[in-house]
Amino acid sequence: MRKAFGYFFVVLSFLPWAAIAALPFFEISIGMAAGITTALIVGGEVSFFLGLALLGKEAWGRIKAAFNKTNG
């Protein structure tokens, strides 16, 4: 069950980025958009690291390995 919640939070962490991309299409002030963007970024990062903590050290190793393959 712990891993299921971990995967859920990792997937959930990508949704704020889609919401950020949609913000220009709403009629809100620039200040409001900046505040919402900040909140979404923080929420996404918290969700990602919470999911990562639930998944454990081996998941972090897999994520690092995936990025090292693409960079090197």
C-alpha positions as CSV (number, residue, x, y, z in Angstrom):
1,M,0.0,0.0,0.0
2,R,2.9,2.3,0.8
3,K,4.3,1.9,-2.8
4,A,0.9,2.6,-4.3
5,F,0.7,5.9,-2.4
6,G,4.3,6.7,-3.4
7,Y,3.5,6.2,-7.1
8,F,0.3,8.2,-6.7
9,F,2.2,11.2,-5.2
10,V,4.9,11.0,-7.9
11,V,2.3,11.0,-10.7
12,L,0.3,13.8,-8.9
13,S,3.5,15.9,-8.8
14,F,3.3,16.3,-12.6
15,L,-0.2,17.7,-12.7
16,P,0.8,21.2,-11.4
17,W,3.0,21.7,-14.4
18,A,0.0,21.2,-16.7
19,A,-1.9,23.7,-14.6
20,I,0.9,26.2,-14.9
21,A,0.9,25.8,-18.7
22,A,-2.9,26.5,-18.7
23,L,-2.7,29.7,-16.6
24,P,-2.2,32.2,-19.5
25,F,-5.6,31.2,-20.8
26,F,-7.4,32.4,-17.7
27,E,-8.1,36.1,-17.2
28,I,-6.3,36.7,-14.0
29,S,-3.8,39.4,-13.1
30,I,-0.1,38.8,-13.4
31,G,0.4,39.0,-9.6
32,M,-2.3,36.4,-9.1
33,A,-0.8,34.2,-11.8
34,A,2.6,34.5,-10.1
35,G,1.2,33.5,-6.8
36,I,-0.7,30.5,-8.2
37,T,2.4,29.4,-10.1
38,T,4.5,29.6,-7.0
39,A,1.9,27.6,-5.0
40,L,1.7,25.0,-7.8
41,I,5.5,24.5,-8.0
42,V,5.8,24.1,-4.3
43,G,2.9,21.7,-4.2
44,G,4.3,19.7,-7.0
45,E,7.8,19.5,-5.4
46,V,6.3,18.5,-2.0
47,S,4.2,15.8,-3.7
48,F,7.2,14.5,-5.6
49,F,9.4,14.2,-2.6
50,L,6.7,12.7,-0.4
51,G,6.1,10.1,-3.1
52,L,9.8,9.5,-3.3
53,A,10.1,9.0,0.5
54,L,7.2,6.5,0.3
55,L,8.8,4.6,-2.5
56,G,12.2,4.4,-0.9
57,K,15.9,4.5,-1.7
58,E,15.7,2.1,-4.6
59,A,13.3,4.3,-6.5
60,W,15.6,7.3,-6.1
61,G,18.4,5.1,-7.5
62,R,16.3,4.3,-10.6
63,I,15.4,7.9,-11.1
64,K,19.0,9.0,-10.9
65,A,20.1,6.2,-13.2
66,A,17.5,7.2,-15.8
67,F,18.8,10.8,-15.8
68,N,22.4,9.8,-15.9
69,K,21.7,7.7,-19.1
70,T,20.3,10.7,-20.9
71,N,23.1,13.0,-19.8
72,G,26.1,11.0,-20.2
